[in-house]
Amino acid sequence: MLDRLRRLLGRKPAPTRPAPAAPQQRAVVGEAPPYGGARDHVGGARISYRPDRDGDPDPGEVVWCWVPFADDPGRGKDRPVIVMGHVEYFPELLVVQLSSQERHRGEPGWIGVGTGRWDAKRRDSYADVKRPLAVAITAVRREGGTLPKDRFDEVAAELRHRYGYH
């Protein structure tokens, strides 16, 4: 994705580098990793559903990255997020974090998205639409599955309503 953007801008593609190691099965709590992670997003974004199991993070896919805690941005954990689209004017992805905590069922600001390969225990997951995040493509750790289009559309509709995304 970044190489395509660089080619469009007439710049030389970046040299390839090995991807970061895949996270442990359970999320690791700690300080921000050296390769970066998600951050709270404020601004415009374009939402689209375009999953493509090509190894690159695409809208509609669930991927893993480091997400800071809302109450302590210096700490966080590796967790699954839904790629919702692209941040306007920056080569970043718009994502929302997922949680499998049952307490989010029916809680305002959380949308049930069902189960998928991103959770080894196949628990129901909930998307946090109260807190959109931006993440650099290079900070994505691994792909975890694809969200069904109808579930993606529910999350997208709420994000468009709340934040005016396109």
N, C-alpha and C positions, 0 to 999 in steps of 0.2 A: 504494500500500500504506500509506504513512504517513498519507495523507489519510483512508483508511478507518479507521485506528486512531484518528486524532484525532476523527473523527465519532463513533465508538463511545464515546469518552471525553467527548464533548460539547464538544470544543474546535474552534476555527475552523481550517480547513485552512491550511497554510503557503502563503505566496505562491510562485508558480512562479518558477523561475530556469533559465537555460540549463544544459543538461547539460555536463559537462566534455568537452573535445575528445577524440576517439578516440585511442588510443595508436598509436604507430608500429607498422609491421609487426613489427619485432623488439623484444623487451622492452628497456626502457630502465633501466639500473642507476643508482641515485642515492639521494638522501635522500627521506624521506617527503614526498609532495606536500601542498600546502596544504589540499586537500579531504579528506585522510585516506586511510586504507587499512585493510587487514586487520590483526588483532591475534590473538595466541594466545588461544584460548577455553578457559576452565575453568568448568564449571557445567552446567546442564541445557539440553536442546534437544529440539525435536520435529522428527522427520524425516518427510517426506512427498514423494510424487512428483506434482507438479502443474504441468508445463510449460504455458505459455500465451504464445505469441508476441505479446504485447501491448506490448512495450517495457519492461515491468517485469521485474526479475530474479525468477524463480520456481524452486522446487525442481525439480530435474531438468534445469535449463538450465546451460550452461557460459557464464560471463560473464568479463569481464576486470576486474581491480582491481590496486592496488598491494599487493604482499605483501612483508613484511620478511624479511630473511634470518634464519634461526634463530640463527646465531652472531653477528649484528650487527643488532639490531632497528632501529637508526637508519638503516640502509640496506636497500635491497630493489630490486624491479623490478616492472613491470607484467607480469602473467601470467594465464593462464586458470585459473579455479577452477570447481568444480562446486558449485552451490547445492544443499545437502542438506536444508535446512529452516530453522527459525527458532529463535533463541536465546530461552530462556524469560525473561520479565520485561523484555526490552529489545527495542526495534524494530531488531534486527539479524538478519542472515542467518548461518546456520551454513554454512561452505564448507570445501572441501579443495582444496589446490592441485594442479595438474596439471604434469607434466613429460614431455617427449618424449625425455629422455635414455635411451638403450638400456640403460645400466648398471642401471636400476631394474627391468628384466625379471627376475622371480623373486626380487627382493630383499625380505626381510621388511619389512612395513609399507607396501608399495607394491602396488597392485592395477591390473592392466592393464584399461583401459577401451576400447581400440580407437582408431579414428580418427574425426575429425569435422570440421565446418566451422571449429572454433576453431583449427585448424592448417592454414595455407595449403599446406604441403608434404604434408599427409595422413599424417604420421608417427603411429605408435602412441603413445598417451599412457598415463601411469601416475598414479594418484591416491595421494597421500600421506595414509594414514589414521592415521599416527603423530602428526599435528599438525593437529587441527581448529582452524579459525580463525573469528573473528566479524568481520563487516564491516557497516558502516552501508549501508543501501540507497542513500544518496546518493553513496557512494564507488564504486559500480559504474560502470565506464566504458562498457561496451557488451556486447551479447549476442553470443555466439559460436557457438551451436548448442544442440541438445538431445541429451542422453545417452539411449541406448536404456534402457528400463525394466529389462531384465535386468542390464545393467551397473550401473545406479543401485542396484538391489537388492543386488548383491554388495558395493558400497562401504557401503551403509546397514547391512547385516548386520554387517560388521566394526566399524563405528562403534558400533552398539548393543552389541555384545559387549565392546568395549574400554572404553566410557565410560558405558554404561547409558542412552543416549538412548532416548526413547520413539518 
